Amino acid sequence: MKLLSFRGGVHPPHRKKATEKLAVIKANEPKVVYIPLQQHIGAPCEALVKVGDEVKVGQKIGEAKAFVSAPIHSSVSGKVKKVGKMKTPTGEATCIVIESDGLNTVHESVLPKGDIKDLSGKEILEIIKDAGIVGLGGAAFPTHVKFSPPPEKTIDTIILNGAECEPYLTADHRLMLEDPESIVYGLKAMMKIVNVKKAYIGIEDNKRDAIEKMLECAKNEEGISIVSLKTKYPQGAEKQLIYACTQKEVPSGGLPMDVGVIVNNVGTAAAVATVIKTGMPLIERIATITGSGIKEPKNLLIKVGTLFSEIVEQCGGYNGTPGKVIMGGPMMGLAQHTDQVPAIKGTSGILVLSPEEARLPKPEQCIKCGKCVEICPAFLQPVYISAYGLKDMYDKAEEYRALDCIECGSCSFICPSKRPLLHSIRVAKKEIIAKKKKSK
């Protein structure tokens, strides 16, 4: 099988051995869940319940009032104890605190939706929207929005991301090994929504077992191709994955739909299959709990709203004093200041590093080696965007296409002077976006 790839990228240590052979196990039932009403890109939801209300598993407790949003559902049955602002992995948000009764009574609305053969594309789209499904690769973009392109944008290809190029994480790898049927079923449902006949599932070539498993599962499916990707970071980034699979290049400032493509994660496809087959909305996901700071790394099926501290405890607790706790992987994950935050739909993993691993190196002067330019998968010049950002020259940073940065962190990883390239570019992007909003 030919290896597909893109220009640039880096080769960070994989660090996946601790969990890549470990089957997914169901996490312990949480006694209390803290469910944020903001778990996705877009507008937060409005609470549909109040203190004292009894709720059931799969019941809608947060309503999306905007198009770019996704409803929230209860992951347990029990009583609402509090509705208020709390710390979450992505900041502060209104949370619904539910004390579980331990019964896991399923809500009456959770019923199978039928078979995709009998459902129209419009019906499938509505099912996805009502189920609160978002991208499970980490970005958590509402899935129904991706599948609602403007009429002038013709979609001809869907790509599922099974690359899982982020170091340490193995959740998608295990899903492809343990439940490939749900991935293919969910993909077929997605294809029906936008009426496309061509789809790819891209998997890095260091996951030969997953490639073989998906090939076997999709062998009789017309239009679905399993493609092997060169093991390289960020192979799973949306625009890079599109180029690797189709040789189409998303224009600067553009979106995948501009080249007729929609990209989703394999976990998202499996979630689509789950809601169609069972009616259960997105209330749980697979996450990798790993790192040298974890005593017993595992792949766990966790319920949304479970505290990080409880999840870590199920993995034997911390191995010494944690140096850093990250939601996600080391390249694009979000560092946490406490483990008293709940798992959300975008929690692909919890990575715990030792104090030594977490220590930031002292940045030196840029030596103009050009390595960041050479490896940038978005064809940018990070050295200049960063320099202008550090000097608050955001207009110049924008001239150098700061907004095209995919924030993969490859530049910071490769920099011999350990410059804060990604950090300063992120700041520049936020300032540029804020200025644009203000001018409107």
C-alpha positions as CSV (number, residue, x, y, z in Angstrom):
1,M,0.0,0.0,0.0
2,K,1.4,3.4,-1.0
3,L,2.2,5.7,1.9
4,L,0.5,9.1,1.5
5,S,1.7,12.3,3.2
6,F,2.3,16.0,3.0
7,R,5.1,18.5,3.0
8,G,6.8,19.4,6.3
9,G,6.0,17.9,9.7
10,V,8.1,16.5,12.5
11,H,8.7,13.1,14.2
12,P,8.2,13.5,18.0
13,P,8.6,10.3,20.1
14,H,5.4,8.3,19.9
15,R,5.3,7.2,23.6
16,K,2.3,5.0,22.8
17,K,3.6,1.6,24.0
18,A,2.1,1.9,27.5
19,T,-1.4,1.7,26.2
20,E,-1.5,0.6,22.5
21,K,-2.0,-3.0,23.4
22,L,-4.5,-2.4,26.2
23,A,-8.2,-3.0,25.4
24,V,-10.7,-0.3,26.3
25,I,-12.4,-0.9,29.7
26,K,-15.4,0.8,31.1
27,A,-14.6,3.3,33.8
28,N,-16.2,3.1,37.2
29,E,-19.5,4.8,37.6
30,P,-19.1,8.3,38.9
31,K,-21.2,9.2,42.1
32,V,-21.4,12.8,41.0
33,V,-21.0,14.3,37.5
34,Y,-20.3,17.9,36.6
35,I,-21.6,18.5,33.1
36,P,-20.6,21.8,31.4
37,L,-23.0,23.5,29.1
38,Q,-20.0,24.6,26.9
39,Q,-18.2,21.5,25.6
40,H,-17.9,22.5,21.9
41,I,-16.8,25.2,19.5
42,G,-19.7,27.7,19.3
43,A,-22.4,29.1,21.6
44,P,-23.0,27.5,25.1
45,C,-26.2,25.8,25.8
46,E,-29.1,26.9,28.1
47,A,-30.0,24.7,31.0
48,L,-33.2,22.8,30.7
49,V,-33.2,21.5,34.3
50,K,-33.0,23.1,37.8
51,V,-31.9,22.1,41.2
52,G,-34.0,19.3,42.6
53,D,-35.0,17.9,39.2
54,E,-34.7,14.1,38.6
55,V,-32.9,13.2,35.3
56,K,-32.2,10.1,33.4
57,V,-29.4,8.8,31.2
58,G,-29.5,10.3,27.7
59,Q,-32.0,13.1,28.8
60,K,-31.4,16.5,27.2
61,I,-30.3,18.9,29.9
62,G,-28.8,21.7,27.8
63,E,-30.5,23.2,24.7
64,A,-28.5,24.6,21.8
65,K,-30.0,28.0,20.9
66,A,-27.5,28.8,18.1
67,F,-26.7,27.0,14.9
68,V,-23.0,26.5,15.9
69,S,-23.7,24.7,19.1
70,A,-24.6,21.2,20.3
71,P,-27.1,20.0,22.9
72,I,-25.9,18.4,26.2
73,H,-27.3,15.3,27.7
74,S,-27.0,13.6,31.1
75,S,-24.6,10.8,31.5
76,V,-26.2,9.4,34.7
77,S,-29.6,9.1,36.3
78,G,-30.1,11.0,39.5
79,K,-30.9,14.4,41.0
80,V,-29.7,17.8,40.0
81,K,-27.8,19.3,43.0
82,K,-26.5,22.5,41.5
83,V,-26.5,24.7,38.3
84,G,-23.7,27.3,38.3
85,K,-20.3,28.5,37.1
86,M,-17.4,26.1,37.6
87,K,-13.9,25.4,36.3
88,T,-13.7,23.2,33.2
89,P,-10.8,22.0,31.1
90,T,-11.3,24.9,28.7
91,G,-12.0,27.6,31.2
92,E,-15.1,28.6,33.2
93,A,-18.6,27.5,32.2
94,T,-22.0,26.9,33.7
95,C,-22.2,23.3,34.9
96,I,-25.1,21.0,35.9
97,V,-24.1,18.9,38.9
98,I,-26.0,15.7,39.1
99,E,-25.8,13.2,42.0
100,S,-26.1,9.7,40.5
101,D,-28.6,7.3,42.0
102,G,-26.5,4.4,40.7
103,L,-29.4,3.0,38.7
104,N,-28.5,4.3,35.2
105,T,-32.2,4.6,34.3
106,V,-32.4,5.4,30.6
107,H,-34.6,8.2,29.4
108,E,-37.7,7.4,27.4
109,S,-36.5,9.4,24.4
110,V,-33.5,7.0,23.9
111,L,-34.8,4.7,21.2
112,P,-33.2,3.1,18.1
113,K,-33.6,5.4,15.1
114,G,-33.9,2.6,12.5
115,D,-31.5,1.6,9.7
116,I,-29.6,4.1,7.5
117,K,-31.1,2.3,4.5
118,D,-34.5,3.6,5.6
119,L,-33.5,7.0,6.8
120,S,-33.1,10.0,4.6
121,G,-29.9,12.2,4.7
122,K,-32.0,15.0,6.3
123,E,-33.3,12.6,9.0
124,I,-29.7,11.4,9.8
125,L,-28.5,15.0,10.0
126,E,-31.3,15.8,12.5
127,I,-30.5,12.7,14.6
128,I,-26.8,13.8,14.8
129,K,-27.8,17.3,15.8
130,D,-30.2,16.2,18.5
131,A,-27.6,13.8,19.9
132,G,-25.1,16.6,20.5
133,I,-22.4,14.9,18.5
134,V,-19.2,16.9,18.0
135,G,-15.8,16.1,16.6
136,L,-14.1,13.7,19.0
137,G,-10.5,14.3,17.7
138,G,-10.2,17.2,20.2
139,A,-11.6,20.3,18.5
140,A,-15.2,19.4,19.4
141,F,-16.7,21.2,16.4
142,P,-20.5,20.4,16.1
143,T,-20.8,17.7,13.5
144,H,-24.2,18.8,12.1
145,V,-22.6,22.1,11.2
146,K,-19.9,20.4,9.1
147,F,-22.6,18.5,7.3
148,S,-24.6,21.7,6.5
149,P,-22.4,23.4,3.8
150,P,-23.8,26.3,1.8
151,P,-25.7,25.3,-1.3
152,E,-22.9,26.6,-3.6
153,K,-20.3,24.2,-1.9
154,T,-20.5,20.8,-3.5
155,I,-19.1,18.0,-1.4
156,D,-17.7,15.0,-3.2
157,T,-15.5,13.3,-0.5
158,I,-15.6,12.4,3.1
159,I,-12.4,11.6,5.0
160,L,-12.2,9.9,8.4
161,N,-9.2,10.7,10.5
162,G,-7.7,7.5,12.0
163,A,-4.1,8.9,12.0
164,E,-4.0,9.7,15.8
165,C,-0.6,11.3,15.2
166,E,-0.5,13.0,18.6
167,P,2.1,11.2,20.9
168,Y,0.8,9.1,23.8
169,L,-2.8,8.8,22.7
170,T,-4.2,5.4,21.6
171,A,-8.0,5.9,21.9
172,D,-8.7,5.9,18.2
173,H,-6.3,3.0,17.6
174,R,-8.1,0.9,20.1
175,L,-11.5,1.9,18.6
176,M,-10.4,0.8,15.2
177,L,-9.3,-2.5,16.5
178,E,-12.3,-3.2,18.8
179,D,-15.2,-1.7,16.9
180,P,-14.4,-1.1,13.2
181,E,-18.0,-2.0,12.3
182,S,-19.4,1.1,14.0
183,I,-16.8,3.3,12.3
184,V,-17.8,2.0,8.8
185,Y,-21.6,2.2,9.7
186,G,-21.2,5.8,10.9
187,L,-19.2,6.7,7.8
188,K,-22.0,5.3,5.5
189,A,-24.5,7.4,7.4
190,M,-22.3,10.5,6.9
191,M,-22.0,9.7,3.2
192,K,-25.8,9.5,2.8
193,I,-26.2,13.0,4.4
194,V,-24.3,14.8,1.7
195,N,-24.9,12.1,-1.0
196,V,-21.2,11.3,-1.7
197,K,-19.9,8.1,-3.3
198,K,-16.3,8.5,-2.2
199,A,-14.7,8.2,1.3
200,Y,-11.3,7.6,2.8
201,I,-10.3,6.3,6.2
202,G,-6.7,7.5,6.7
203,I,-4.5,5.5,9.2
204,E,-0.8,6.0,10.0
205,D,1.4,3.1,8.9
206,N,2.6,2.4,12.4
207,K,-0.9,1.0,13.1
208,R,-0.7,-2.0,10.8
209,D,-3.1,-4.0,12.9
210,A,-5.7,-1.2,12.6
211,I,-5.2,-0.9,8.9
212,E,-5.8,-4.6,8.4
213,K,-8.8,-4.6,10.7
214,M,-10.4,-1.7,8.8
215,L,-9.6,-3.2,5.4
216,E,-11.3,-6.4,6.4
217,C,-14.4,-4.5,7.7
218,A,-14.7,-2.3,4.6
219,K,-13.8,-4.8,1.9
220,N,-17.3,-5.1,0.6
221,E,-18.2,-1.4,1.0
222,E,-18.4,0.5,-2.3
223,G,-16.6,3.8,-2.4
224,I,-14.8,3.4,1.0
225,S,-11.0,3.2,0.7
226,I,-8.6,2.6,3.6
227,V,-5.4,4.5,3.0
228,S,-2.1,4.2,4.7
229,L,-0.4,7.4,5.8
230,K,3.2,8.1,6.5
231,T,3.8,8.2,10.3
232,K,4.5,11.9,10.8
233,Y,3.1,14.7,12.9
234,P,0.7,16.4,12.2
235,Q,-0.6,13.8,9.7
236,G,-4.1,14.0,11.2
237,A,-4.4,17.8,10.9
238,E,-7.5,18.5,8.7
239,K,-5.8,20.3,5.8
240,Q,-2.8,18.0,5.8
241,L,-5.0,14.9,5.8
242,I,-7.0,16.3,2.8
243,Y,-3.8,16.8,0.8
244,A,-2.4,13.4,1.7
245,C,-5.6,11.6,0.6
246,T,-6.8,13.7,-2.3
247,Q,-3.8,16.0,-3.4
248,K,-6.2,18.9,-3.0
249,E,-4.9,22.0,-1.2
250,V,-7.3,24.0,0.9
251,P,-6.7,27.7,0.0
252,S,-5.3,30.2,2.5
253,G,-8.2,31.3,4.8
254,G,-10.4,28.5,3.3
255,L,-12.2,25.5,4.7
256,P,-12.3,21.9,3.6
257,M,-15.7,22.4,2.0
258,D,-13.9,24.8,-0.4
259,V,-12.3,21.8,-2.0
260,G,-15.4,19.6,-1.7
261,V,-14.2,17.6,1.4
262,I,-15.6,17.0,4.9
263,V,-13.2,15.6,7.5
264,N,-14.3,13.8,10.7
265,N,-12.7,11.6,13.4
266,V,-13.2,7.9,13.5
267,G,-14.6,8.3,17.0
268,T,-17.2,10.7,15.6
269,A,-18.3,8.2,13.1
270,A,-18.7,5.5,15.8
271,A,-20.8,8.0,17.9
272,V,-23.1,8.5,14.8
273,A,-23.5,4.7,14.6
274,T,-24.3,4.5,18.3
275,V,-27.1,7.0,18.2
276,I,-28.7,5.6,15.1
277,K,-28.6,2.0,16.4
278,T,-29.5,2.7,20.1
279,G,-30.7,6.2,20.3
280,M,-28.1,7.1,23.0
281,P,-26.7,10.6,22.5
282,L,-23.0,11.5,23.1
283,I,-22.6,11.0,26.8
284,E,-19.3,9.0,26.9
285,R,-16.1,8.5,25.0
286,I,-12.8,6.6,25.0
287,A,-9.9,8.4,26.5
288,T,-6.2,7.4,27.0
289,I,-5.0,8.0,30.6
290,T,-1.2,7.8,30.4
291,G,2.2,9.4,30.9
292,S,5.1,8.7,33.3
293,G,3.1,10.4,36.0
294,I,0.4,7.7,35.9
295,K,0.9,4.4,37.8
296,E,-1.3,2.2,35.6
297,P,-1.9,3.8,32.1
298,K,-5.2,2.7,30.6
299,N,-7.7,3.2,27.8
300,L,-11.0,4.0,29.5
301,L,-14.6,4.5,28.3
302,I,-15.4,7.5,30.5
303,K,-18.7,9.3,31.1
304,V,-18.9,13.0,30.4
305,G,-18.8,14.9,33.7
306,T,-16.5,12.6,35.6
307,L,-13.7,14.5,37.4
308,F,-10.2,14.1,36.2
309,S,-9.1,13.2,39.7
310,E,-11.5,10.2,39.8
311,I,-10.4,9.0,36.4
312,V,-6.7,9.2,37.5
313,E,-7.5,7.3,40.7
314,Q,-8.9,4.4,38.6
315,C,-5.4,4.2,37.0
316,G,-3.6,3.7,40.3
317,G,-3.3,7.4,41.0
318,Y,-0.3,9.6,40.4
319,N,3.2,8.2,40.1
320,G,4.8,10.7,42.5
321,T,4.1,14.5,42.3
322,P,2.6,15.4,38.9
323,G,4.6,18.0,36.9
324,K,1.8,18.8,34.5
325,V,-1.7,17.5,33.7
326,I,-2.8,17.9,30.1
327,M,-6.1,17.2,28.5
328,G,-5.2,15.6,25.2
329,G,-1.6,15.1,24.0
330,P,1.6,17.0,24.5
331,M,1.6,18.8,21.2
332,M,-1.9,20.3,21.1
333,G,-3.4,19.4,24.4
334,L,-4.5,21.9,27.1
335,A,-2.5,22.1,30.4
336,Q,-4.7,22.1,33.5
337,H,-4.1,23.9,36.7
338,T,-6.1,21.4,38.7
339,D,-7.5,17.9,38.4
340,Q,-10.8,19.0,39.8
341,V,-12.3,19.5,36.4
342,P,-14.7,17.2,34.5
343,A,-14.1,15.2,31.4
344,I,-15.9,16.6,28.4
345,K,-16.7,15.5,24.9
346,G,-13.3,16.6,23.7
347,T,-11.3,14.7,26.4
348,S,-9.3,12.4,24.1
349,G,-6.9,11.7,26.9
350,I,-5.4,12.8,30.2
351,L,-1.6,13.0,30.1
352,V,0.4,13.4,33.3
353,L,4.1,14.3,33.0
354,S,6.7,14.2,35.7
355,P,8.2,17.5,37.0
356,E,11.3,16.9,35.0
357,E,9.4,16.4,31.7
358,A,7.2,19.4,32.4
359,R,10.1,21.8,33.0
360,L,10.2,24.5,30.3
361,P,13.6,25.1,28.8
362,K,15.0,28.6,28.9
363,P,14.6,30.2,25.4
364,E,17.7,31.4,23.6
365,Q,18.2,33.9,20.8
366,C,16.9,32.8,17.4
367,I,19.8,31.6,15.3
368,K,17.9,31.9,12.0
369,C,18.4,28.3,11.1
370,G,15.1,28.1,9.2
371,K,14.0,24.8,10.6
372,C,10.6,26.1,11.7
373,V,10.0,27.3,8.1
374,E,11.2,24.1,6.6
375,I,8.9,21.8,8.7
376,C,5.8,24.1,8.9
377,P,2.9,22.0,7.4
378,A,0.9,25.2,6.7
379,F,3.7,26.8,4.6
380,L,4.2,29.6,7.1
381,Q,7.2,31.4,8.5
382,P,6.7,30.9,12.2
383,V,9.9,32.8,13.1
384,Y,8.5,36.1,11.7
385,I,4.9,35.6,13.0
386,S,6.3,34.9,16.4
387,A,8.7,37.9,16.4
388,Y,6.0,40.3,15.4
389,G,3.6,38.8,17.9
390,L,6.2,39.3,20.7
391,K,6.5,43.0,19.7
392,D,2.7,43.5,19.6
393,M,2.9,44.1,15.8
394,Y,-0.2,42.2,15.0
395,D,-0.9,43.8,11.6
396,K,2.5,42.5,10.4
397,A,1.8,39.1,11.9
398,E,-1.4,39.0,9.9
399,E,0.5,39.9,6.8
400,Y,2.6,36.8,7.4
401,R,-0.7,34.8,7.5
402,A,-0.8,34.1,11.2
403,L,-4.5,33.1,11.0
404,D,-3.4,30.1,8.7
405,C,-1.5,28.6,11.6
406,I,-3.0,25.3,12.7
407,E,-1.3,25.5,16.1
408,C,0.2,22.0,15.8
409,G,3.3,23.0,17.7
410,S,5.8,21.5,15.2
411,C,7.8,24.8,15.1
412,S,8.2,24.9,18.9
413,F,9.2,21.2,18.9
414,I,11.9,21.6,16.2
415,C,13.4,24.9,17.4
416,P,17.0,24.4,18.7
417,S,16.8,27.7,20.6
418,K,13.5,26.6,22.3
419,R,11.7,29.8,21.3
420,P,8.1,30.2,22.5
421,L,6.9,30.1,18.8
422,L,3.5,28.5,19.2
423,H,2.7,30.5,22.4
424,S,3.4,33.8,20.8
425,I,1.6,32.9,17.5
426,R,-1.5,31.9,19.5
427,V,-1.5,35.3,21.2
428,A,-1.1,37.1,17.9
429,K,-4.0,35.1,16.4
430,K,-6.3,36.0,19.3
431,E,-5.4,39.7,19.0
432,I,-6.0,39.7,15.2
433,I,-9.4,38.0,15.6
434,A,-10.4,40.3,18.4
435,K,-9.5,43.3,16.3
436,K,-11.6,41.9,13.4
437,K,-14.6,41.4,15.6
438,K,-14.3,44.9,17.0
439,S,-14.1,46.5,13.6
440,K,-17.3,44.7,12.6
